[in-house]
Amino acid sequence: MINMIFNHQIPASIYPDKSVESAYLLTIGLLMYRTLLPLAVVSLAILSLVFFPTLKGTEPMNETTAENAATENVNVLIETTMGNITIELDIKNAPNTSANFLAYVDDGYFVDTTFHRVIPNFMVQGGGITADMRDKPSKRAPIENEAKNGLKNDRGTLAMARTGDPHSATSQFFINHADNGFLNFTAESMQGWGYAVFGKVIKGMDIVDSIAEVATGDKGGHQNVPLETITITAVSRL
């Protein structure tokens, strides 16, 4: 149809009168307008889909959505006077415990705390007591026990220390030096809650082994305290 309109020739012998010729041109112009307008509208609609996919005012998200980002594991470096330990936090299976731990990491709380309780073939514990065997102040509120998340207290895993109250964990943690199945969740009871695992050592287990081998004794009302203080000098995200 478009080619027919543009290629149409006006024989001068048929329309010698200019007014008639003008009327003819007007008719042709109207026909072109009615034909081309729908095509232009359709073309603009297609172009709007191709070039303006976010007309609703929101930017398209990439593959790493907020939900995915929230479930990505986070690595943390624990620097001590005996060497460095790198841990990986299991954000997916222990979200609240990991978030609590990271809050302490981010505000520098762990600096100058110690590994104050060491029992070989069991665990090494730290994250809340200073060299003079005092609790470090400014602890956050206790968190809910996530021990029923399916993670096991196997060698090299990181778990929360607590009192006899299953939901009393704050900052103190321990690294399992052996497979400690008796610490796992079995039931929602005082005896069955177990201890919440929220990460694992991915580098520096040899440092954990070295810590577990140090000589210990009693100090400040605590047992199994390293005779030579093992201080946490820095903790940071990687």
N, C-alpha and C positions, 0 to 999 in steps of 0.2 A: 504493500500500500504506500509506504514512504517513497519507494523508487518511482512509483506511478505518479505521485504528486510532483516530485522534483523534476522529473523528466518530461512533464507535459509541456508541449509547445503550443503557442497561440498563433494560429494562422492569421496573418494580417488581412487576407481577403475576406475572411468570415466576419471579423470584427473591425471594420474600418472606423467605426465611431469610437472616439476615445472614452466617452462615458460608458459605453457598453463594455469596452475593454476593462475599465476600472471596476465595473460591477463584477466582471468575471474574476479579476484578480482578488477582489474582496471575498468572493465565494471560495476561491482556492485557499485563501488565507485562513478562513474560518474552518475549512475542512482539515487543514494542517494542524490548527490549534486543537481541534477536538480529537485528532488522532494521536498527537504527540504528548498531550497533557497526561493521559493515563500512564503512558510509558515513562514519563519523567517522574511521576509519583511513585510508581513501582520501583524505579531505579534508586530513588532517594531512600526508600524504605529498606532496600537491600544493603545500600551503603551504610545506613545507620546501624545495621546489625554487625557489619564487618568492622567498622572503624570506631563505633561507640558502644561497646558491650557493657559498660558500667553506667548507664544513664540513670540508674536508681540512686547514685550517689555513694556507692560503696566500692572500694577497690577489690579486685579479685585476689583471693588468698593463694599463696603458693602451697607446695605440697606439705610444708611444715606448718600445720595449723596450730592454733593455741592448744588444742587438745593433745596433739602429738607432742608438742614441746613439753607439755606438763608430764608426759610419761617417759621422756628420755632420761636415761640414767646420768648421774652426775659423778664425776671423779673428784676426789678431795685428797690433798697432800697433807699428811701429818708429819711435821718436822720435830724430831726429838734430839736429846743430847746423846742418844745412842744410834741415830740414823733416821732415815726417812721411810715412811710407810704410805703407800698410795692405796686408797680404798675406792670402791665403786658403790654408790648408793643405789638401791633398787627402788626407784621412784614409783614404778607401777604397782608393785606389791606391798610397799610400805610407804605410802604417800605422806601420811601425817608424821610418822617418825622421822622420815627423811627431811621433811620441811622443818621440823623442830631442830634437828641436828644442824641443818644449814643456817638456821637463824643464829645459833651459837657460833658457828663458823664465821658468819658475816660480821658479827659485832665484836669479834676478837676475844670472845669469852675464854676460849681454851688456852690462850697464851698464859704461861706460867702455872698451869695446872700440871699434875704429875701422873705417871703410872704408879699408883700408890698401893696396889694389891696385885701380887704376882704369885701364881701357883702353877708350876710346870705340869704339863700334860692335863691341864684344865683350862686356864684362861689368864689373860693380863687385863687389868681394869684401870681406867683412868677417866679424866675429863671433869673433875669437880673438886679435887682437894689439892691444896698448895703444899709447898715443901715443908711447911711447919705443921702439916697435918690438920689444917683447918678447911672447912667448907668455904669455897669461894662464893661470895655474895652475888646478888643480882640474878638469881636463877628465875627462869620462867615458870609458869604454872605446870603442874604434872600433865602428862598426856595419856590418852587412852591406849591401852595395850593392843598392839596389832599382831600378836604372836600367832593368831589363827590364820595368817596369810599364806601358810603352806611352806614358808622358808624354814629350813632346818638349822639347828645349832651345830653345824659341821666345822671341822678345822678350817681356820682362816676366815670365818664369817664374823660379822660385826653385829652385836646385839646390845640392847639397852639394859643397864643395871637398874635395880629398883629395890624398894623395901618389901616387906611382906604383903603390902597392898599391891595387887596386880596392876593397878593404874596409877602408879606413883613415880614413874620414870621422869627425870628432868634432863640433866646434862650428862651424867656419868654413863659410860659405855664400856664394853669389854670385847676383846678379840678372842675367840675360841682357839685354844692351843691344841685341841683334840676334838674328835667327834663326841659331842655331849648331848646325846639323844634324850637324856632325862630332863633337859631344859626345854624341850619342845612342848608346844601346846597340845593338850589332850582333851580338855573340857573347860567350859566357862565356870570355873569354881576357883576358890582360893588356892587349891593345890594343883589344879589342872591348867591354869592360864599359861604358864611357862614364860619364857623370855623372848621378846620380839626381835627377830633378826631383820635388819634393814640394809645390809650391805656385805661386802666381802673384800678381802685384801687381794689386790691384783698385782702389786709389786711391793717387795720389802718384807715378805714373810720370813726371810732370814733374820731381819731385825727383830721381828716378833719372837723368833726362836731364841735370839740372844738375850732379849729382855726376860724371857721365861727362865733362863739359866742363871740369873744373878742371885747372889746371896741375899736372903731376906731375914727379917726379925720383927720384933714388936716395937712399935713407936707410936706415941700419942694416943694410946688406947686402941690402936689398930694392929692386926696381925698380918703376916706375910708382906711386910713393907720392905722394899729394896733398901739395903743398907747404904747404898750410894744412890742419891736421888736421881730419878729419871724424869727430866722436865720436858714438857711439850713447849717448844719455843715458837711455833707458828702452825696455823692450820688455814689452808686456803683452797679455794676451788681451782680446778685445772681447766 
